[in-house]
Amino acid sequence: MTFAENGRSMVEMLGVLAIIGVLTVGGLNIIGRSRNMHDIGQLVSEVSKLAMTVKNKACEYETDYGSYTMFLYKSEAYSDELEYENGKFIGPMDTEITITGDMSTFEITVSDLTEDACIQLASNNWGKKGTNGFLGTCIGTAECNPTSDAQIELNKASASCTNGATVKLKYKACYNQ
């Protein structure tokens, strides 16, 4: 009696193992992408919370804090999901978040982004220009002078975003609705 007469051949068993391996790799890839999308969603949520907090507290801001980042830190007006470190917040995905500005405008700058996170932040619908104090979005480290009426278009964000990129959101400070 040979091995093949008792059940499966070695080739059949190797074929089953290969199929299981391919399915496992595919499953891990899907899990990894899902985790990445969750982290990006959490980052967008944290940036949105910061924008809302600064808009609500901007009229209380005094220049002796030096920055809105320090102001939020000192007043403990930031999420537990963020850590304050050396003048900046460390957010989801180890991004660096700073808030600068004065009584007229403020910018939320999110640095050290992955390409996907940059695209999501830059093309996210933060509102129309002028709505609730929103002035626009910029990609890069240069001065942020947004000219668009809304978020950056997905194809423009895709062309401008790279790993390590920076996205800036600009708002009118001390905005009375």
PEKA-V435174 format. One record per residue. N is the residue number from 1. RES is the residue in one letter. OMEGA is omega as a letter, one per 30 degrees, with the letter a starting at -180 (* if undefined). Layout:
BEGIN
{{N,RES,OMEGA} {N,RES,OMEGA}}
END
This chain:
BEGIN
{{1,M,a} {2,T,a} {3,F,a} {4,A,a} {5,E,a} {6,N,a} {7,G,a} {8,R,l} {9,S,l} {10,M,l} {11,V,l} {12,E,l} {13,M,l} {14,L,l} {15,G,l} {16,V,l} {17,L,l} {18,A,l} {19,I,l} {20,I,l} {21,G,l} {22,V,l} {23,L,l} {24,T,l} {25,V,l} {26,G,l} {27,G,l} {28,L,l} {29,N,l} {30,I,l} {31,I,l} {32,G,l} {33,R,l} {34,S,l} {35,R,l} {36,N,l} {37,M,l} {38,H,l} {39,D,l} {40,I,l} {41,G,l} {42,Q,l} {43,L,l} {44,V,l} {45,S,a} {46,E,l} {47,V,l} {48,S,l} {49,K,l} {50,L,l} {51,A,l} {52,M,l} {53,T,a} {54,V,l} {55,K,a} {56,N,a} {57,K,a} {58,A,a} {59,C,l} {60,E,a} {61,Y,l} {62,E,a} {63,T,a} {64,D,l} {65,Y,l} {66,G,l} {67,S,l} {68,Y,l} {69,T,l} {70,M,l} {71,F,l} {72,L,l} {73,Y,a} {74,K,a} {75,S,a} {76,E,a} {77,A,l} {78,Y,a} {79,S,l} {80,D,l} {81,E,a} {82,L,l} {83,E,l} {84,Y,a} {85,E,l} {86,N,l} {87,G,l} {88,K,l} {89,F,l} {90,I,a} {91,G,l} {92,P,l} {93,M,l} {94,D,l} {95,T,l} {96,E,a} {97,I,l} {98,T,l} {99,I,a} {100,T,l} {101,G,a} {102,D,a} {103,M,a} {104,S,l} {105,T,l} {106,F,l} {107,E,l} {108,I,a} {109,T,l} {110,V,a} {111,S,l} {112,D,a} {113,L,l} {114,T,l} {115,E,a} {116,D,l} {117,A,l} {118,C,a} {119,I,a} {120,Q,l} {121,L,a} {122,A,a} {123,S,l} {124,N,l} {125,N,l} {126,W,a} {127,G,l} {128,K,a} {129,K,l} {130,G,l} {131,T,l} {132,N,l} {133,G,a} {134,F,l} {135,L,l} {136,G,a} {137,T,l} {138,C,l} {139,I,l} {140,G,a} {141,T,a} {142,A,l} {143,E,a} {144,C,l} {145,N,a} {146,P,l} {147,T,a} {148,S,l} {149,D,a} {150,A,a} {151,Q,l} {152,I,a} {153,E,a} {154,L,a} {155,N,l} {156,K,l} {157,A,l} {158,S,a} {159,A,a} {160,S,a} {161,C,l} {162,T,l} {163,N,a} {164,G,a} {165,A,l} {166,T,l} {167,V,l} {168,K,l} {169,L,a} {170,K,a} {171,Y,l} {172,K,a} {173,A,l} {174,C,a} {175,Y,l} {176,N,a} {177,Q,*}}
END
